[in-house]
Amino acid sequence: MKRFLALLLALMMVLCLTACGGGSKEEPAAEGEEPAAEADSGEEAAAPSDGDVTVTIFNTKSEINDAMVQMAEEYSNSHDGVTVEVYMSNDTVIAHMTTKYASGDPYTIAMVDSKDVYSLGEEHAIDVSDQPYMKNTTGAITLDDGKVAGIPFCVEARGMMYNATAIEAITGETFDPASVATLDDFTALLDKLVDGGMEAPVGIMKEDWSLAAHYLAQFIEERDDVDAFVEQLKAGEVDLANDAKFNSLMDTFDTLMKYNYAASSPVAAEREVSEQKLAEGEIAFMFGGNWDWSQINVFDYDEGLGMMPLPLNDDDGANTKLVGGPAKMLFVEASDAVSDAERTAALDFLNWLFTDEEGNKWITEDFALVPAFSNINADALDPLSLSVKEYSDAGNLIPSYNYMPDDHITRMGAEMQKYLAGQCDRAALASAIESYWTSVQ
C-alpha cells in the first residue's frame, strides 16, 4: 500500500508539472497548415504580445457614438486578443486631451479637429504615411516636419440643397445643377418656379451656426491664401464694402431672402419646418450641408434631393465647388504611455476600418458618413452625401476654414440675423464684420 501511494503521488506530480508548463509553448502547425497566429490584416503581422491588448478610442462625433460602441464590441468579439473601447467627453477637445495627458493615460486613437492635429501631432501622433489606406485619400494632414499625422475620418460639405423632383414638376425639364451656376441663371429659374405656382421656392435657416459658420464664412474660404486674408482682416486692411467676393456672396443671400417662404418673419422660421418643406417639395432650395439629412429623412421626402454649389456671379470657379473637407481627423498616440503592441493593434483596426469591406460598411451604412477614402463604396449613402462624395472625389471642394475664433458663431451669427431680419443694411454688416476681426487677438 505504501509503494502504491508513493507511485500515485509521483504520478500526480508529473501530471501537475506537465499541466503548468505545457501551455507556454506553441505546437508547430502540421505540414500544409498555417500557424494559429494573427488574422490577416493585409500588413505584416506584429510579434505576439503577452495577454490581451486594449485599444481606446476618443470619439468626438456624438451622433454616431452608439454605433461606434457597437462596432467596437463586434470588432473585439471577432479579433482574438484585442479589445476596442470607445469614450466620449462633454469637455472641449483640447481640455479633455490635456487632462488625459496629464494623468498619463492618453487614448490609443484620438478623433479631433484639424487644428488639434497641428497643436498635438508633433509630439503625440505617429507617422502613418506607410499605411496601405493612405494612398486612397488626399485629406490627410502632413506637419511641417513631413510627418503624416492626421487621418481623415469623414468628409462634410455645404452648398445649396435642392429638390429636383419639385423643380422638374414645374419646369417639365430635367434639372441640371450645372445650368444654374451663376446668380443670374439661378434667379431666372426661381422666377420660373414662382410663375409655375411655387409661391416661394427658398428656405433659409436662421440659426447662428448656419448663417455665420457656414454661409458667411465662405467669403473668407474662397481666398487663394486664407491665412493671409485673415491676417489682413485682423489688421483692419480689408474694405469689405468694396470686396468682390463678399459682395458676390451677399448678392446671392439677398436673392435667397427675396424668395424666402418666411420672408415676413425670417428669424422665426423653424429649421424642422424648412427641412420638411424642402423634403416634400413645397420649396426647391435651401442652403445647408449633408448633415441635414438627419433632419430630412424623417419626412416623406422626394427622391430627387441633392446638393450643388452656391450660385454666384463669379468667374473664378467658386460657383462650381462645394465648401468642405475632412470633418474629423484621427491620430495614433506616439508617447510611451501607449505600448508598441497597443499601437500595432490600433493600426490593424484602422486598416480594417478603411480597407476591409466589413469596416467600410460601418462608415457608410451605420455611421452614414461620407468616406474620405476613394476606395470605399458609398452606394448606400443618402442623396446629399452622395453629392458631397461626387464633388470630393473630383477634387471640387473649397477647403473649409476650421480656425474661426471661438465667439465667431455667436457674434457674427447675431449680425447675420439682423441682416436677415432687415434690421441693418449691407454697409452696416460689413462694418460690423470688420470691427469684429480687428478685435480678435
C-alpha positions as CSV (number, residue, x, y, z in Angstrom):
1,M,0.0,0.0,0.0
2,K,2.9,2.4,0.9
3,R,4.5,1.6,-2.5
4,F,1.2,2.3,-4.3
5,L,0.7,5.6,-2.5
6,A,4.2,6.7,-3.4
7,L,3.7,5.8,-7.0
8,L,0.4,7.6,-7.1
9,L,1.9,10.7,-5.6
10,A,4.8,10.7,-8.1
11,L,2.3,10.4,-11.0
12,M,0.3,13.3,-9.7
13,M,3.4,15.5,-9.5
14,V,4.3,14.7,-13.1
15,L,0.8,15.5,-14.3
16,C,0.9,18.8,-12.4
17,L,4.2,19.8,-13.9
18,T,3.0,18.9,-17.4
19,A,-0.2,20.9,-17.0
20,C,1.7,24.0,-15.7
21,G,4.3,24.1,-18.4
22,G,2.6,22.6,-21.5
23,G,0.6,25.7,-22.4
24,S,3.6,28.0,-22.7
25,K,4.9,26.5,-25.9
26,E,3.0,26.7,-29.2
27,E,2.7,23.4,-31.1
28,P,4.1,23.7,-34.6
29,A,1.5,23.7,-37.4
30,A,1.0,20.5,-39.3
31,E,2.5,20.3,-42.7
32,G,0.4,22.3,-45.2
33,E,-1.3,24.3,-42.4
34,E,-0.9,27.9,-41.3
35,P,0.2,28.6,-37.7
36,A,-2.6,29.7,-35.5
37,A,-1.4,33.3,-35.3
38,E,-2.8,36.8,-36.1
39,A,-5.6,37.3,-38.5
40,D,-4.5,38.6,-41.9
41,S,-4.9,42.4,-41.9
42,G,-3.2,43.0,-45.2
43,E,0.0,44.0,-43.4
44,E,3.0,42.1,-41.9
45,A,1.9,40.6,-38.6
46,A,3.5,42.0,-35.5
47,A,5.1,39.9,-32.9
48,P,2.6,38.4,-30.5
49,S,2.3,40.1,-27.1
50,D,1.7,38.7,-23.7
51,G,-2.0,38.8,-22.9
52,D,-4.8,40.9,-24.4
53,V,-4.3,44.4,-25.9
54,T,-6.8,47.2,-25.4
55,V,-7.2,50.0,-28.0
56,T,-9.0,53.0,-26.6
57,I,-10.7,55.5,-29.0
58,F,-11.7,59.1,-28.2
59,N,-14.9,59.9,-30.2
60,T,-16.0,63.5,-30.8
61,K,-19.0,62.8,-33.0
62,S,-21.8,62.3,-30.6
63,E,-24.4,61.4,-33.2
64,I,-22.5,58.2,-34.0
65,N,-21.4,57.2,-30.6
66,D,-23.9,54.4,-30.1
67,A,-22.9,52.9,-33.4
68,M,-19.2,53.2,-32.6
69,V,-19.7,51.4,-29.3
70,Q,-21.4,48.6,-31.2
71,M,-18.7,48.5,-33.8
72,A,-16.0,48.3,-31.1
73,E,-17.8,45.4,-29.4
74,E,-18.2,43.4,-32.6
75,Y,-14.6,44.0,-33.6
76,S,-13.4,42.9,-30.2
77,N,-15.5,39.7,-30.4
78,S,-14.1,38.8,-33.8
79,H,-10.5,39.7,-33.2
80,D,-8.9,37.5,-30.5
81,G,-6.6,39.2,-28.1
82,V,-7.8,42.7,-28.9
83,T,-10.4,44.8,-27.0
84,V,-11.6,48.1,-28.5
85,E,-13.2,50.6,-26.3
86,V,-14.9,53.9,-27.2
87,Y,-15.1,57.0,-25.0
88,M,-16.7,60.5,-25.2
89,S,-16.4,63.7,-23.1
90,N,-18.5,66.8,-22.7
91,D,-15.4,68.9,-22.4
92,T,-13.7,70.7,-25.3
93,V,-11.3,68.5,-27.2
94,I,-8.1,70.3,-26.1
95,A,-9.3,70.5,-22.4
96,H,-10.1,66.8,-22.3
97,M,-7.0,65.7,-24.1
98,T,-4.8,67.8,-21.8
99,T,-6.3,66.1,-18.8
100,K,-5.7,62.7,-20.3
101,Y,-2.0,63.5,-21.0
102,A,-1.6,65.0,-17.5
103,S,-2.8,61.7,-16.0
104,G,-0.5,59.7,-18.2
105,D,-3.5,57.9,-19.7
106,P,-3.9,59.0,-23.3
107,Y,-6.1,57.3,-25.9
108,T,-4.6,54.9,-28.4
109,I,-6.6,56.6,-31.2
110,A,-8.0,60.2,-30.8
111,M,-10.6,61.8,-33.0
112,V,-10.1,65.5,-33.1
113,D,-10.5,68.6,-35.2
114,S,-7.9,69.6,-37.8
115,K,-6.4,72.4,-35.7
116,D,-5.9,69.9,-32.8
117,V,-3.7,67.7,-35.1
118,Y,-1.4,70.7,-35.7
119,S,-1.2,71.5,-32.0
120,L,-0.8,68.0,-30.7
121,G,0.6,66.0,-33.6
122,E,4.2,66.9,-33.5
123,E,4.6,65.3,-30.0
124,H,1.7,62.8,-29.9
125,A,1.0,61.5,-33.4
126,I,2.9,58.7,-35.1
127,D,3.7,58.9,-38.9
128,V,1.1,56.9,-40.8
129,S,2.4,57.6,-44.3
130,D,3.3,53.9,-44.8
131,Q,-0.2,52.6,-44.0
132,P,-1.9,51.0,-47.0
133,Y,-5.1,53.1,-46.9
134,M,-3.2,56.4,-47.2
135,K,-2.9,56.0,-50.9
136,N,-6.6,56.3,-51.2
137,T,-7.0,59.8,-49.7
138,T,-5.9,63.4,-50.3
139,G,-7.3,64.6,-47.0
140,A,-4.5,63.6,-44.6
141,I,-2.7,66.3,-42.5
142,T,1.1,66.5,-43.0
143,L,3.0,68.5,-40.5
144,D,5.9,70.9,-41.2
145,D,8.4,68.1,-40.5
146,G,6.9,65.9,-43.2
147,K,5.2,63.6,-40.8
148,V,1.7,62.4,-41.9
149,A,-0.1,62.7,-38.6
150,G,-3.8,63.2,-39.3
151,I,-6.0,60.5,-40.8
152,P,-9.3,61.9,-42.3
153,F,-12.3,60.2,-40.8
154,C,-15.1,61.6,-42.9
155,V,-16.0,64.4,-45.3
156,E,-18.7,67.0,-44.8
157,A,-19.6,69.8,-47.2
158,R,-22.1,72.6,-47.6
159,G,-23.8,74.3,-50.5
160,M,-27.3,74.6,-52.0
161,M,-29.6,71.7,-51.3
162,Y,-32.2,71.2,-53.9
163,N,-35.3,69.2,-54.7
164,A,-35.1,68.2,-58.4
165,T,-38.4,66.4,-58.3
166,A,-40.2,69.6,-57.3
167,I,-38.3,71.7,-59.8
168,E,-39.0,69.3,-62.7
169,A,-42.7,69.0,-61.9
170,I,-43.0,72.7,-62.7
171,T,-40.4,73.3,-65.5
172,G,-41.1,70.0,-67.2
173,E,-37.4,69.7,-67.9
174,T,-34.6,67.5,-66.3
175,F,-32.9,69.6,-63.7
176,D,-29.1,70.1,-64.2
177,P,-27.5,71.9,-61.3
178,A,-24.6,73.0,-63.5
179,S,-27.1,75.0,-65.6
180,V,-27.7,77.4,-62.7
181,A,-24.1,78.1,-61.5
182,T,-24.5,81.9,-61.9
183,L,-26.8,84.0,-59.8
184,D,-28.4,85.3,-63.0
185,D,-29.3,81.8,-64.1
186,F,-30.5,80.9,-60.6
187,T,-32.7,84.0,-60.4
188,A,-34.3,83.1,-63.8
189,L,-35.1,79.6,-62.5
190,L,-36.6,81.0,-59.3
191,D,-38.8,83.3,-61.3
192,K,-39.9,80.3,-63.5
193,L,-40.8,78.3,-60.4
194,V,-42.8,81.2,-59.0
195,D,-44.7,81.6,-62.3
196,G,-45.4,77.9,-62.3
197,G,-47.1,78.0,-58.9
198,M,-44.3,77.6,-56.3
199,E,-45.1,80.8,-54.4
200,A,-41.7,81.0,-52.5
201,P,-39.1,78.5,-53.7
202,V,-36.4,79.1,-51.0
203,G,-35.9,78.4,-47.3
204,I,-33.3,80.0,-45.0
205,M,-32.1,78.5,-41.8
206,K,-31.9,81.3,-39.2
207,E,-29.5,79.5,-36.8
208,D,-26.4,81.4,-36.0
209,W,-24.1,78.4,-36.8
210,S,-25.7,78.2,-40.3
211,L,-25.5,81.9,-41.0
212,A,-22.1,82.6,-39.6
213,A,-20.0,79.4,-39.5
214,H,-21.4,78.1,-42.8
215,Y,-22.7,80.9,-45.1
216,L,-20.8,84.0,-44.1
217,A,-17.5,82.0,-43.8
218,Q,-17.4,81.4,-47.5
219,F,-16.2,84.9,-48.4
220,I,-13.1,84.0,-46.4
221,E,-12.7,80.4,-47.6
222,E,-12.7,81.4,-51.3
223,R,-9.3,83.2,-51.0
224,D,-6.2,81.8,-52.5
225,D,-4.4,82.3,-49.2
226,V,-6.9,82.1,-46.5
227,D,-4.4,82.6,-43.6
228,A,-3.0,85.8,-45.2
229,F,-6.5,87.2,-45.7
230,V,-7.5,86.5,-42.1
231,E,-4.4,88.4,-41.0
232,Q,-5.4,91.3,-43.2
233,L,-8.9,91.2,-41.6
234,K,-7.3,91.3,-38.1
235,A,-5.1,94.2,-39.2
236,G,-8.1,96.2,-40.5
237,E,-6.7,96.2,-44.0
238,V,-9.8,94.8,-45.8
239,D,-12.5,97.1,-47.1
240,L,-15.5,94.7,-47.3
241,A,-17.8,97.3,-48.8
242,N,-15.7,97.1,-51.9
243,D,-14.6,93.5,-51.7
244,A,-15.8,91.5,-54.7
245,K,-16.2,88.1,-53.0
246,F,-18.1,89.5,-50.0
247,N,-20.5,91.4,-52.3
248,S,-21.0,88.4,-54.6
249,L,-21.8,86.2,-51.6
250,M,-24.2,88.8,-50.2
251,D,-25.9,89.3,-53.6
252,T,-26.8,85.6,-53.5
253,F,-28.0,85.9,-50.0
254,D,-30.2,88.9,-50.9
255,T,-31.8,86.7,-53.6
256,L,-32.4,83.9,-51.1
257,M,-34.1,86.4,-48.9
258,K,-36.3,87.7,-51.7
259,Y,-37.7,84.3,-52.5
260,N,-37.7,83.1,-48.8
261,Y,-41.0,81.4,-47.8
262,A,-40.6,83.0,-44.4
263,A,-39.7,86.5,-45.7
264,S,-42.2,88.2,-43.4
265,S,-40.7,86.7,-40.3
266,P,-37.3,85.1,-41.3
267,V,-35.8,84.8,-37.8
268,A,-38.9,82.9,-36.6
269,A,-38.6,80.1,-39.2
270,E,-38.1,76.8,-37.5
271,R,-35.4,74.5,-39.0
272,E,-37.6,71.4,-38.9
273,V,-40.3,73.2,-40.8
274,S,-37.9,74.4,-43.5
275,E,-36.4,70.9,-43.8
276,Q,-39.8,69.4,-44.2
277,K,-40.8,71.9,-46.9
278,L,-37.6,71.0,-48.9
279,A,-38.0,67.3,-48.4
280,E,-41.6,67.3,-49.6
281,G,-41.2,69.7,-52.4
282,E,-43.0,72.8,-51.1
283,I,-39.8,74.7,-51.6
284,A,-37.0,73.9,-54.0
285,F,-33.8,75.3,-52.5
286,M,-32.1,75.8,-49.1
287,F,-28.5,76.4,-48.1
288,G,-27.1,73.7,-45.9
289,G,-24.9,70.6,-45.7
290,N,-25.1,66.8,-45.9
291,W,-25.6,66.7,-42.1
292,D,-29.1,68.0,-42.8
293,W,-30.1,64.5,-43.9
294,S,-30.6,63.5,-40.3
295,Q,-33.5,66.0,-40.2
296,I,-34.8,65.5,-43.7
297,N,-35.1,61.7,-43.7
298,V,-37.8,61.7,-41.0
299,F,-40.2,63.2,-43.5
300,D,-41.9,61.8,-46.7
301,Y,-39.1,63.1,-48.8
302,D,-38.9,63.2,-52.6
303,E,-36.3,61.1,-54.4
304,G,-34.6,63.9,-56.3
305,L,-32.8,65.6,-53.5
306,G,-29.1,66.6,-53.8
307,M,-26.6,69.3,-53.3
308,M,-24.9,71.8,-55.6
309,P,-22.5,74.8,-55.3
310,L,-23.9,78.1,-54.2
311,P,-24.8,80.1,-57.4
312,L,-22.5,83.1,-57.6
313,N,-21.8,85.7,-60.3
314,D,-18.1,85.0,-60.0
315,D,-15.6,84.0,-62.7
316,D,-13.1,82.2,-60.5
317,G,-14.7,78.8,-60.3
318,A,-16.1,79.2,-56.8
319,N,-19.6,78.5,-58.2
320,T,-18.5,75.1,-59.3
321,K,-17.5,73.7,-55.9
322,L,-19.0,72.9,-52.6
323,V,-17.2,74.1,-49.4
324,G,-16.0,71.3,-47.1
325,G,-13.4,68.7,-46.4
326,P,-12.4,66.3,-43.7
327,A,-14.7,66.9,-40.8
328,K,-12.8,64.9,-38.2
329,M,-9.2,63.7,-38.0
330,L,-7.7,60.6,-36.3
331,F,-4.2,60.2,-34.9
332,V,-2.5,57.3,-33.2
333,E,-0.7,58.1,-30.0
334,A,3.1,58.2,-30.1
335,S,4.1,58.6,-26.5
336,D,5.5,55.9,-24.2
337,A,2.2,55.9,-22.3
338,V,0.9,53.6,-25.2
339,S,2.8,50.4,-25.8
340,D,4.0,49.2,-29.2
341,A,1.6,46.3,-29.0
342,E,-1.3,48.7,-28.5
343,R,-0.1,50.9,-31.4
344,T,0.1,47.8,-33.7
345,A,-3.4,46.8,-32.7
346,A,-4.6,50.3,-33.4
347,L,-3.1,50.4,-36.8
348,D,-4.6,47.0,-37.6
349,F,-8.0,48.3,-36.5
350,L,-7.7,51.4,-38.8
351,N,-6.6,49.2,-41.7
352,W,-9.7,47.1,-41.2
353,L,-11.9,50.2,-41.0
354,F,-10.6,51.9,-44.1
355,T,-9.7,48.9,-46.4
356,D,-11.9,46.0,-45.3
357,E,-15.4,45.8,-46.8
358,E,-16.9,45.0,-43.4
359,G,-15.2,48.0,-41.8
360,N,-16.2,50.2,-44.7
361,K,-19.9,49.4,-44.2
362,W,-19.7,50.8,-40.7
363,I,-18.6,54.2,-42.1
364,T,-21.2,54.4,-44.9
365,E,-24.1,52.4,-43.6
366,D,-24.1,52.5,-39.8
367,F,-22.4,55.9,-39.3
368,A,-24.0,57.3,-42.5
369,L,-20.8,59.4,-43.2
370,V,-19.1,60.4,-46.4
371,P,-15.9,58.4,-46.5
372,A,-12.6,60.4,-47.0
373,F,-11.2,57.4,-49.0
374,S,-11.8,56.9,-52.7
375,N,-11.7,53.0,-52.4
376,I,-14.8,52.9,-50.1
377,N,-18.1,52.0,-51.8
378,A,-20.6,54.7,-51.0
379,D,-23.7,53.5,-52.9
380,A,-25.6,53.2,-49.6
381,L,-25.2,56.8,-48.7
382,D,-28.1,59.3,-48.7
383,P,-28.6,61.7,-51.7
384,L,-26.9,64.7,-50.0
385,S,-23.9,62.7,-49.0
386,L,-23.7,61.1,-52.5
387,S,-23.5,64.6,-53.9
388,V,-20.7,65.5,-51.5
389,K,-18.7,62.4,-52.4
390,E,-19.0,63.2,-56.1
391,Y,-17.6,66.7,-55.6
392,S,-15.0,65.4,-53.1
393,D,-13.7,62.6,-55.4
394,A,-13.5,65.1,-58.3
395,G,-11.4,67.5,-56.2
396,N,-14.2,70.1,-56.3
397,L,-14.2,71.2,-52.7
398,I,-13.2,74.6,-51.4
399,P,-11.4,73.7,-48.1
400,S,-13.5,74.8,-45.1
401,Y,-11.7,77.1,-42.7
402,N,-11.6,75.4,-39.3
403,Y,-9.8,78.1,-37.3
404,M,-12.5,80.7,-36.6
405,P,-12.3,82.4,-33.2
406,D,-14.5,80.7,-30.5
407,D,-17.0,83.6,-30.5
408,H,-17.4,83.9,-34.2
409,I,-20.6,81.9,-34.4
410,T,-22.4,83.9,-31.8
411,R,-21.2,87.4,-32.6
412,M,-21.3,87.1,-36.4
413,G,-24.4,84.9,-36.3
414,A,-26.2,87.7,-34.5
415,E,-25.1,90.2,-37.1
416,M,-26.3,88.0,-39.9
417,Q,-29.6,87.5,-38.1
418,K,-30.0,91.3,-38.0
419,Y,-29.4,91.5,-41.7
420,L,-31.8,88.6,-42.4
421,A,-34.5,90.5,-40.4
422,G,-33.9,93.7,-42.3
423,Q,-32.5,95.5,-39.2
424,C,-29.3,96.6,-40.9
425,D,-28.1,97.1,-44.4
426,R,-25.0,95.6,-46.1
427,A,-22.8,98.6,-45.3
428,A,-23.6,98.2,-41.6
429,L,-23.0,94.4,-41.8
430,A,-19.6,94.9,-43.5
431,S,-18.6,97.4,-40.8
432,A,-19.6,95.0,-38.0
433,I,-17.6,92.2,-39.6
434,E,-14.5,94.5,-39.9
435,S,-14.9,95.6,-36.3
436,Y,-15.1,92.1,-35.1
437,W,-12.0,90.9,-36.8
438,T,-9.9,93.8,-35.6
439,S,-10.9,92.9,-32.1
440,V,-9.6,89.3,-32.5
441,Q,-6.3,88.7,-30.7
